[in-house]
Every structure is written in structure tokens, then in C-alpha cells.
């Protein structure tokens, strides 16, 4: 066989992928983004045309796993109980789940000193990951690439997108990056904190007295942010969340309409960072996912025996404690002013942790060439099968989606709206 023929067969093998969890062709593995820092990925080849775009999915937390939460709880081919999902994004596009930052999910570091401490370090690791990924999967070099994200993942995605575009322009990596999707994203944390009280008041979750108590705590958080006392700001953010839980008897931060069990009043936690980690990463209702990832998935994917899914996530969360409350609106402005990438912001109307009012506030303040046109532009319905599932506003390369009947996890709560948004953003139809 000629050398060309061998290369052709190798390319077919790469595209075909392997038999993983659930139907379809998949690939997975590790890249060492720095000595001792190993980042895990899980690639799902689309069930549609192989020419469809490639979507990277970044989860939040930080420390929440894309290969676990995003995959099995939101848009992967099967759910936590291995039941096939009709609204999987994989039926429309290629999806690459990355356990990021290092130490998250099946990713791991050989020493906790190698954990990232800020958003810049996270973005640098992701660019290094992309260089290695595209060398192994060169068939994706010209494929339209979109970075989608959720929650803290949006904070990471914004800077990753900017750094990756600069790397492309410098000729260091060849990928066809088209846009960044920021879903219920922790871009300007203080805007979320400051709008919690009015949001809960006007949705009937608290009364005026409850709103006043929440607002007083939020103002303390704002003062710490304004004085750049970042560790204190993180603790005060946690205290504000605690006040909300007490005033609302445990409202769900990811969807205010989710049913919650009876709530018992508690004393204020002594360790706010641990409290926040347990609330937003180590959740009580994730036992089924943990059993799946550390059981059948770990065995099927051949994960190293010394690696436990989620085993280092607490350390990941703690390592970024200084960075939690720092905004990255300046990075979003750079995406709009310095690149031609599509910047897409989407928000579930029932989300609390990154509520829509706070998201609208920071988007309205963005300084870029198309800002006036965007602010004055029309808002159109997002319609699926004759039903208004939300609203969309576009101008230049900024798009905002309001998603109805959805909380923090849009693909889970309103999968039809999520899929329609995906189709519109990636232009594959």
C-alpha cells in the first residue's frame, strides 16, 4: 500500500472514533498542558454530517466536570441512567467536552502547586490543549469551531476565546474559531449579587423585609469588590447566598421553580469557601452521576487507576478563591473590539445564581463600536414549533438570547430552545 493510502486509512480511523458510552463514535484521552498537569477530554463525533461544526463545552464550578455534568446531565447522547437523549447536541454538531481547569473531573495534577490560580492561567492551559488536540485531529482544522460554556465556564471561555484567537493570528495554531457562547456566565459577579434582592422580590420569593436583608449583604460584597479585597468579596458573596437561603427557606439557586424539600435554619458557616464549594460543585443530588463516572465510565475509558473523577475538584475550587469575584467584562469588550468572533450571551429566565437582570446590566454597559446599535435594536421572538421559547437581540457580532422556562442549565430545562439557539449560532442549517 502507498504511503498516501496508509494516511487515508489513518484519517478514516480518526474520524470513526471508538465505542464509548452510549451510541455513536467517540474519542477520549489526555494532554499534558504543563509538566505534571494532565487535561482530559471526551470527543463525540456528530450523528449528522461530518462537516458539521465542532463545539467545545466548558462547565462551571470551577471544578465541575464537562465530561460528567455537561455530558450526562445536559446535552450528551445519554443521560445519567444511560437512556438515550432525544435533544442531544451530538445529533447536530461534534461536541468536545473538556475537564477544565486541570484537576477537574478526570483531569489531574501531580501536585496541587500545579493548579491554576487565575483566569489567565486557565486560558493558557486551554490554548495549549487546543494545539495538541488539533495536531491529533487535523480533520477539524478547517471545521467551524465554537466555544460554548455555562456559569464559571463562561468566565473561562471568554478569555480562552481571546487567547486562542490571538494564537491563531500569530500562526501558532490552525483552527477555524468562529464564536464564543456565554451561557448564564459569571462574567460580572457583582452584577448578579446586586440584582438578587429585586429579582427575588418581584418573583414573589421574598417580601420587602427579606429583600432588604439580602440587599444589605450584597452591598457589603460590593464594597469589598470596589476596594479589590477579593478574598473578602468571595466570603461576602457566600454570606449573601446564605442570607438568601435563610430568607427563602432554601430556594434553588439554579432554577427558582425547582421543588425543594423542607429547609431547616442553620448557623452561618465558618468556612465560606467550603460552603460555596458544597453548594455549587459537591451537590447532594449528584450521587448517581458520581457512581456512573467512577464506575462504568472510568472502566470503559481506561482512566488511570489512581485518578478519581472529582477527586481534586475541591482543591481546584479553593485554588481560585482570589479570582471568583473578579469581573472579565473587559475581556468580552476585547472580543468585540479586537476580533470578528461572534459573541453570544444566553440567559435562563429562572436562574438565580447568574440571574437575567444582572446579565442584562453588564451587557448594557459594554463599550464597543456596535454598542449603541445593540441597545436600540429590536428584540425578536425565538420560536420553536410555533411556540415562543424566548427572545433574541442581535447587532454586529453580539447576540443576546433570553431563554424562557429555563434556569441555569438551559440545555436541561429548555432543550428545544437550546437546540434552536445552537442552530442559529453555528449557522449549520
N, C-alpha and C positions, 0 to 999 in steps of 0.2 A: 504493500500500500504506500502511496506517495505521502510525503510529509504534510501536504495540503489536506489530503484525505483524513489523516490522523487528527489534525487540528479541527477539521469539520466535525468529526465524531465526538471530540472532546467538548466542543461548543454545544452540541446536542445534549450531551450528558449533563452539562451545567444547567441548561435551560430546563431539562426534565426534572431535576431535583431528586429528592428522596422521599420515601414513605415515612411520614411523621405521625402526628396525632390528628385524626380526622382525615377527610378526603382531600385529594389534591397533592400536587408536587410541592415539596418544601426543602429548605436547606437551613443549616444552623451551624454555629461554630463560635470560635473566639478569635479576637485580635488583641495583641499586646500593644496598647496605645502609648504606654510608657513602660520602662523596665519594671516588672512586678505588678503592673496594672492591667487586668485582663477584662475586656468588654465582650459580653455575649450578645449574639443576635439570632433572630429566627425569621427567615425569609419565606413568605408564602407566595408562590407563583400564581398569578391570577387564573381563575377558571374561564375567563373570557379570552379575547385575543391577546397574544403575547406582546403585541405592540402597545398595549395599554400603559399608562403612566406607572411610575414607581412612587409609592407613598411611604415615607418614614413616619413611624408613630412614636412619639416621646411621651411617656407617662409623667405624672407629677410626684408629689410627696414632699420633698425629694426622698427617694428611697423606695418608691412604689414601682413595681416591675411592669414594663410594657409587655413582655412575653407572657406575663400572668394576667394582670388586670385588663389591659387593653385587648389582649388576645381573647381570653376566655370569658371576660365579663362584658365586653363591649362590641367588638366587630370581627373577631376571628371566625373561622369556619365552623367551630363547635363551641358550645358553652361549657361551663364548669362540670356539667354532668355528661359531657361528650355527645350532646344532642345537636344535630346539625342546625345551624342558624340560617334562616332564610334571608336575612338582611346583612349578611357578611359583606364587608368591603372587599374581601378577596374575590367575590363574584364579579367585581367591577374593575379592580386595579390590583397590581402587585403591591403587597404590603410587607414592609420591613420593620419588625419590632426590635427595638434596641433596649437592653437593660442598662440604663444610664441614670446617674453617674456611676463610675466604677464602684463596685461594692453593692450595687442594687441587683435584686433578683438572683440570676445565676452568674452575674459578673462578680469578680472578686479582686481583692488586692492582697499581696503577700504581707503587707504591713499597713496598719492604719495611718501611718505617716504619708501614705500614697493617696489617701482620699482627697478629693477636691475640696477646696475651701471657699471658692467663689465662682461666679458665673463664667468669668473669662477662662478659668482652668477647665470648666466643663466643656465650653465651646471648642477649646483647643484639642481636647481629647476626641471630641466628635469629628472634627476635621481629620485628625489622624486616623480615626476609624474609617472614614469615607475613602481616604486614599487607599487603604488596604482592601476595603470591600470592592472598589471599582477595579482594582487590579485582578482580583479573583473572579469578578463577574463583569468582564468588559462588554458584554452584550447590553448592559444598562448605561453605557457611556452617553449614548445619544437619546435615551429614553427620557421624556419629561419627568423631572423629579420635583416632588412637593414634600415639604416637611410639615406634618400635622402634629398637633400637640394638645395637651389638656393640663389645666391647673399650673403647677410649678413647671411642668414640661414646657409651657408657653414661654416662660421667662428664659428657659434654656434654649428653646427653639429660635427665639428672636436673635440672640447673639450667635448661635450656631449658624443660622442662615446668613448673617452678615459676614462672619469669618469665612464661611465656605465660599461665598461669592467673591470675596477678596482673593481667596486662594485660587479660584478659577481664573480670575483676571490676571493673576501673577503667573499662570501657566503651570501651577503645581499639581493640579488635579483636573481631569476631564470628566465633568458631569454636566447634565443639561438642567441645572436648577431653574425652576420657574416661579416658585412661590413658597410662602410660609403661612400656615394656618394656625391661629392662636385661639384655642378653644377654652372658654372660661378661665382665662390665663392670669396668673399672678404677676401682671406687668407693673401695676402701681398699687401695691398692697394697701397703702393708707387710704386710697380712694374706696376700696372695699370696706375697710374698717369704719370709715366715717359715714357711709351710707347704710350700714346695718340697722341703725335705730329707726330711721324713717321708713326703710323698706319693710321691717317687721311691723311697725306701727300701721302702715297703710294697707298691709295684707291681713291685718287683724290678729297677728300672732302675739303682740304685746299691747298693753294700754299705754297711756301717756306717762305714767309713773315708771313703767318698765322701760320705755323708750328713753326717758331722762337718765336712768341709771346706766343704760348701755352707752348713751352719748357721752356721759361724763367720763366713763372709762376710755372711750375712743379718743377723746380729747387729750387724755394723758399720753396715749400712744402717739398721737400727732406731735405733741411737744418733744417727745423723745426722737422722733424721726427728723423733725426740723433742726434739732441740735445734733443730729447724726450720732446719737447714742444707740448704736444698732443692737447691741445685746439687750439693753434695757427695752428698746422698742419691741423686740421679739417677745420678751417676758410680758410686756403690757398688752401686746396683741393676744397672748394666751389668756391674760386676765379678762380681757374683753369678751373672749369666747366663753370663758367660764361664767361671766355675768349673764350672757345670753342664755346659756344652758339653764341657769337658775331661774331666770325670768320667764322662760318659755317651757319649763319642765321637760327639757331635752329635745327641742326641735332638731330635726335632721339638717345638718349643715349642707348636705348635698342636694336636697330637694325638700322644701318646706312642707310638701304634701305627703311625703313618705310617712307611713304609720310608725309610731314609736311606742314602745312599751312604757309602763308606768315608771316615773322618774323619782328617785329619792334625792333630797337635797344633800349636798356634800360640803365638806370644808375645803377652802381654797388649796389647791395643790402646792406643795413646797417646791417641786421641780417642774417649772412651766414647760421647759423644753421636752421633758418626758411626757407631760400631759398632752402637748401638741402632737408628738410622735404617735402616741397611742390613739389619738382622735383621728389623725389623718393618714396614718400608714398602717399601724398594727391594730386593725379593727376586729372586733369580736365576731363579725359575720363573715370573716374570710377563712374560716376553718376548712371548708370544702375545697377552696382554691389551694390552700396550703397543702392539704393531703394529696391533691392531684399533682401539684408541681413537684413535691418532694417524694412522690411515689411513682406512678406510671410515666409521667413526663421525664423525670430525671433518669429513669431506667431506659426508656426508649431513645432518648437523645444522647445517652452515654456521657452524662455530666460527670466530671471527676468526683471520686468518692468523698473527698474532703470538703466539697462545696455543698452548702445547704442553701436552697432557694430562700432568699430573705434573711440569711444568717448575718449579713453585715449591714442590713438596711438601717438599723438604729444608729450605727456609727456614721453612716452616710448623712443622716438627718442632723445629728449633733455637729458634724464637721462643718456644716453650712449655717450654723446658728447665727453667725455675724452677718450673713448675707440675706437672710429671709426678707427683711423689710426694706431692702434697697430697691428702688424702682429701676426699670430698664426702659422707660418711655423714650429716653434719648437714643436707645438702640433702635427702637421702632421708627423714630424720626430719621435716623441714618438709613434704614432700609428704604424709606420713602424718598429721601433726598439724594442718596448716593447710588442707588441701584434701580433697576427696572423690574425688580421682582414684585409679583402680586403679594400684597399683604392682606390677609383675610382674618377678620376678628369675628368669632361667633360666640353667642351667649345664650344659655338656657334661662328662660324667664323665672324659673322656680329655684334656681341656685341661690344659696345664701353665702357660702364661703367666698365666692367671687361673683357677687350679685351684679345684675344687669345695670342698675343705676350707677354703680361705681365704675363699671367698664365704659359706659357711655361718657362719663365725666372725663376720664383720661383721654379717650379718643377725641372728644371735642376740643381738647386743649393742644393736640398735636400741631406742631409747627412744620408745615411742608408746603410745597408750591401749590398743591391742589386743595388745601385746607378749606378755603372759602367756598369753593365749588362743592366740596363734600358736605359741608354744614348746611348749605342752602339747597342741596339736591333733593330730589323726590325719593320717597321710600315706597317700594313696591312689594306686593304680596309674594310670599314663597308658597306656591300652590303645588300640591301633590294629589293626583286623582280627584281634582275638584275641591279639595279641602285646603283652606289656608293654614299652613303649618308654621307660618312665621312671616318675617318681613326682611327685605334686603335693600341696602343703600350702597350705591357704587359711585365712585368718581376717580378718574385716573387709575392708579393701581392700588387703591384702598377700597375694600369691601367690608361691610358690616352685616352680619346675619343675626337677627333676633329669632330665636327658636322657641315656638310655643310648646306648652305641655312638656317641658324638659327641664331638668335640673343641671347639675354639674356634669353628668355623664350623658351628653347629647346622643351618642350612638345607641346607648342603652334605653333612655327614656323616650326618645322620639326617633327611632331608626329610619323611618321613611324620610323625615326632614333631613337627617344626617346624610343619607344617600343622595338626595336631590342636591344638597349643597356640594357634596363631593363631585357630582357630575358637572355642576356648573363651574366649580373652581378649576377642575382639571381639564375641562373642555374636551373630554374624550368622545362625547356624542356630537 
